[in-house]
Amino acid sequence: MEHIQTVLEIAKPLADLSKKLYEVTKSLKDHDAERRVDEILDELRDLKQSASRLEDENRELREKLRFKSDDYSFRTPFWYDRAHPNRALCPKCHAKQIVGPMGEPGQGCGPDFRKCLVCDHGIEVGHRHLPEY
């Protein structure tokens, strides 16, 4: 989490500095100085792109860690998010690090099944007892 804060602390000043340097470049009469400022602007753009990539990578890593944390518990045959203990999650989606809520029994499938609202994977949750003749 502190990495994201660091990236944000770096990205905003870089953007502000880029704007200021651009304004300075427009007022310069010396071509050599203008060229040097343009080089600095190019380096700042590269730094902003690096900060953005780091932010994306950090977000992906946090998402991966979320699925390995104690935020989820497994109660056969579904996963459950501790924040939403009554919402069953698809085990197939969970394995792919996707939160896939399960529909209610019979929703879009037979009454003894629950179907994932994300991947359509069906799981049997009950057995119907047929009347005997």
Buried (B, 14 or more C-beta within 10 A) or exposed (E): EEEEEBBEEBBEEBBEBBEEBEEBBEEBEEEEEBEEBBEBBEEBEEBBEBBEEBBEEBEEEEEEEEBEEEEBEEEEEBBBBEEEEEEBBBBBBBEEEBBBBBBEBBEEBEEBBBBBBBEEBBBEBEEEEEEEE
